[in-house]
């Protein structure tokens, strides 16, 4: 049995728990309820990415500073957020300091500590990683882990994405948790009582994050 469920499997399971008859291809169905379920699954996946650093969505990013670098580096296209305390200056075998606030960055920039042994402090601004000092010394190896925003993957191409393209796409999050999340969102959108459904979702979420 596959580790992850397709979008169609999750939509149909959630539909069944909400009292609907499963569809043969729910992601392509023109039925109002299934159109809504497909859209809500996108919202559910995107929200779930932000709620916990799921191990299946963790990635590594590394680079080495080069002569002529400005100290400003583009983040990966699928970057959602950096995982706390995973940034390392491998060259010096020291943790990378940060992220620091805009106020602290302005202080460092204004005080000009370039002649001090203070390296690899960072902030994230305009979707870019900024290292201090600027420009940075060459040959500093920086590495960190981050949470990818891409929670779904097309089976035929293995290309990840942050939204559903078709019903055969694999949802790379715990299936039962996504079913419960989608159920809550659908019932809420319809104006139905969600108390029991929310309790089920919370139980699944606590179970997964506690392991």
C-alpha positions as CSV (number, residue, x, y, z in Angstrom):
1,X,0.0,0.0,0.0
2,X,1.3,3.4,-0.9
3,X,2.7,5.6,1.9
4,X,0.8,8.7,0.6
5,X,-2.6,9.2,-0.9
6,X,-3.5,10.9,-4.1
7,X,-5.6,14.1,-4.1
8,X,-8.6,12.1,-5.4
9,X,-8.3,9.6,-2.5
10,X,-8.2,12.3,0.1
11,X,-11.1,14.3,-1.4
12,X,-13.2,11.1,-1.6
13,X,-12.5,10.0,1.9
14,X,-13.3,13.5,3.2
15,X,-16.5,13.6,1.1
16,X,-17.5,10.2,2.5
17,X,-17.0,11.4,6.1
18,X,-19.2,14.4,5.3
19,X,-22.0,12.3,4.0
20,X,-21.4,12.7,0.3
21,X,-21.2,9.9,-2.3
22,X,-17.6,9.5,-3.6
23,X,-17.0,10.5,-7.2
24,X,-15.0,8.5,-9.8
25,X,-12.7,11.5,-10.4
26,X,-13.4,14.1,-7.7
27,X,-10.7,16.5,-8.8
28,X,-12.3,16.8,-12.2
29,X,-15.9,16.7,-11.1
30,X,-18.2,19.6,-12.0
31,X,-20.3,18.9,-8.9
32,X,-20.3,22.0,-6.7
33,X,-19.3,20.1,-3.6
34,X,-16.3,18.5,-5.2
35,X,-15.2,21.7,-6.9
36,X,-15.2,23.2,-3.4
37,X,-13.4,20.2,-1.9
38,X,-10.6,20.4,-4.5
39,X,-10.1,24.1,-3.8
40,X,-10.2,23.6,0.0
41,X,-7.5,20.8,-0.3
42,X,-5.2,23.4,-1.8
43,X,-5.9,25.7,1.2
44,X,-5.5,22.7,3.6
45,X,-2.1,21.8,2.2
46,X,-0.8,25.3,2.2
47,X,-1.9,25.9,5.8
48,X,-0.5,22.6,7.0
49,X,3.0,23.6,5.7
50,X,2.9,26.6,8.0
51,X,1.8,24.7,11.1
52,X,4.7,22.3,11.7
53,X,8.1,21.5,10.2
54,X,7.0,18.2,8.7
55,X,10.0,15.9,8.1
56,X,8.9,14.9,4.6
57,X,9.1,18.6,3.5
58,X,12.5,19.4,5.0
59,X,15.2,20.3,2.6
60,X,18.9,21.4,2.8
61,X,20.3,24.5,1.2
62,X,24.1,25.2,1.0
63,X,26.4,27.6,-0.7
64,X,29.9,28.9,-0.5
65,X,30.7,32.6,-0.6
66,X,32.7,33.7,-3.6
67,X,35.0,36.7,-4.4
68,X,32.9,39.6,-5.5
69,X,29.7,38.4,-3.7
70,X,27.5,41.1,-2.4
71,X,26.3,39.1,0.6
72,X,22.8,38.9,-0.8
73,X,21.6,35.4,-2.0
74,X,18.3,34.3,-3.5
75,X,16.5,31.7,-1.5
76,X,15.2,28.4,-3.1
77,X,12.0,28.8,-5.1
78,X,10.2,26.5,-2.7
79,X,11.4,28.2,0.5
80,X,8.8,28.6,3.1
81,X,10.8,29.2,6.3
82,X,14.2,28.3,7.8
83,X,14.2,25.6,10.5
84,X,15.4,27.1,13.8
85,X,19.0,26.6,14.8
86,X,20.0,24.7,11.6
87,X,22.2,27.4,10.0
88,X,25.9,26.6,10.2
89,X,29.1,28.3,9.1
90,X,30.8,25.0,8.2
91,X,34.1,26.7,7.4
92,X,34.4,28.0,11.0
93,X,32.4,25.2,12.5
94,X,30.1,27.7,14.2
95,X,26.3,28.3,14.1
96,X,25.1,31.1,11.8
97,X,23.7,34.0,13.9
98,X,20.2,35.1,13.2
99,X,17.7,35.8,11.9
100,X,18.2,39.2,13.4
101,X,15.8,42.1,13.4
102,X,16.0,45.0,11.0
103,X,17.0,47.2,13.9
104,X,19.9,44.9,14.8
105,X,21.0,44.7,11.2
106,X,21.0,48.5,10.9
107,X,23.1,48.6,14.1
108,X,25.7,46.2,12.8
109,X,25.8,48.0,9.5
110,X,26.2,51.4,11.1
111,X,28.9,50.3,13.6
112,X,31.0,48.7,10.8
113,X,32.4,45.7,12.5
114,X,34.2,44.5,9.4
115,X,37.6,44.3,11.1
116,X,36.2,42.2,14.0
117,X,35.9,38.4,14.0
118,X,32.2,38.5,13.5
119,X,31.0,36.5,10.6
120,X,27.9,34.9,9.2
121,X,25.0,36.7,10.8
122,X,22.0,36.9,8.6
123,X,18.5,38.3,8.0
124,X,15.9,37.4,5.5
125,X,14.6,40.4,3.5
126,X,12.8,40.6,0.1
127,X,12.9,36.8,-0.1
128,X,16.7,36.9,0.0
129,X,19.2,35.8,2.5
130,X,21.5,38.6,3.5
131,X,24.8,37.8,5.2
132,X,26.8,40.1,7.4
133,X,29.4,41.4,6.9
134,X,28.8,42.7,3.4
135,X,30.6,41.9,1.3
136,X,31.4,38.6,3.0
137,X,34.8,37.0,3.0
138,X,35.2,34.4,0.3
139,X,35.1,30.6,0.9
140,X,32.7,30.6,3.8
141,X,30.5,27.5,3.6
142,X,26.9,28.2,4.7
143,X,24.3,25.5,5.1
144,X,20.8,25.3,6.7
145,X,17.6,23.3,6.6
146,X,14.3,24.8,5.5
147,X,10.7,23.9,5.1
148,X,9.6,23.5,1.5
149,X,6.3,25.0,0.5
150,X,5.7,22.2,-2.0
151,X,3.4,19.6,-0.4
152,X,2.1,17.8,-3.5
153,X,3.9,15.9,-6.3
154,X,2.8,14.9,-9.7
155,X,3.3,11.1,-10.1
156,X,4.2,11.2,-13.8
157,X,6.9,13.9,-13.5
158,X,7.9,13.8,-9.8
159,X,7.8,17.6,-9.9
160,X,6.7,19.1,-6.6
161,X,4.2,22.0,-6.3
162,X,2.1,23.8,-3.7
163,X,-1.2,23.2,-5.3
164,X,-3.1,20.3,-6.9
165,X,-2.9,19.9,-10.7
166,X,-5.0,16.8,-11.1
167,X,-6.4,14.0,-9.0
168,X,-3.5,11.6,-9.4
169,X,-1.1,14.0,-7.6
170,X,0.4,12.7,-4.4
171,X,-0.1,14.6,-1.2
172,X,3.2,14.4,0.7
173,X,1.6,14.8,4.1
174,X,0.0,12.3,6.5
175,X,-3.1,11.1,4.7
176,X,-5.5,10.8,7.7
177,X,-4.5,14.2,9.0
178,X,-5.2,15.8,5.6
179,X,-8.6,14.0,5.4
180,X,-9.6,15.4,8.8
181,X,-8.3,18.8,7.9
182,X,-10.3,18.9,4.6
183,X,-13.4,17.6,6.4
184,X,-13.2,20.5,8.9
185,X,-12.7,23.1,6.2
186,X,-15.6,21.7,4.1
187,X,-18.0,21.5,7.0
188,X,-17.1,25.0,8.1
189,X,-17.5,26.4,4.5
190,X,-21.0,24.9,4.4
191,X,-21.9,26.4,7.8
192,X,-22.2,23.0,9.6
193,X,-21.2,22.2,13.1
194,X,-17.5,21.4,13.2
195,X,-16.9,20.6,16.9
196,X,-16.5,16.9,16.5
197,X,-14.5,17.2,13.3
198,X,-12.1,19.7,14.9
199,X,-11.6,17.3,17.8
200,X,-10.7,14.5,15.3
201,X,-8.3,16.8,13.5
202,X,-6.6,18.0,16.7
203,X,-6.1,14.3,17.8
204,X,-4.5,13.5,14.5
205,X,-2.3,16.6,14.5
206,X,-1.2,16.0,18.1
207,X,-0.4,12.4,17.3
208,X,1.8,13.3,14.3
209,X,3.6,16.2,15.8
210,X,4.2,14.2,19.0
211,X,6.1,11.4,17.3
